[in-house]
Amino acid sequence: MVNRKWTFLSNHGHVFAYVAEHPQATTQYIAQKAGLSIRAVHVMLDDLVEEGYLERNRIGRNNQYKINPDKPLRHRLEKKHNVSNILRGLGIKVREEGM
């Protein structure tokens, strides 16, 4: 049997979950923790902001992120669930008004 390496969460999911716990993390640090390139993390953060899953606020030279816990998942099989369901399942504390 071939040992294929895969995970249940996509790279977007990994980045989103990390930012939910660490809203002030730099892109470089997120990339290091997620095992991704800095450019890939920039693209994923832009995607998440554009779709309304994250709100980006500029504070000085850095960004701080706030999640939208009520945003539904994108896939048609999961649209009845929101992102806070996933975060709670991962043991990430979710406040109803966002993070």
Summary of the structure (lengths in Angstrom):
residues: 99
radius of gyration: 13.8
end to end distance: 42.8
largest distance: 51.8
contacts: 238
relative contact order: 0.16
helix: 39%
strand: 14%
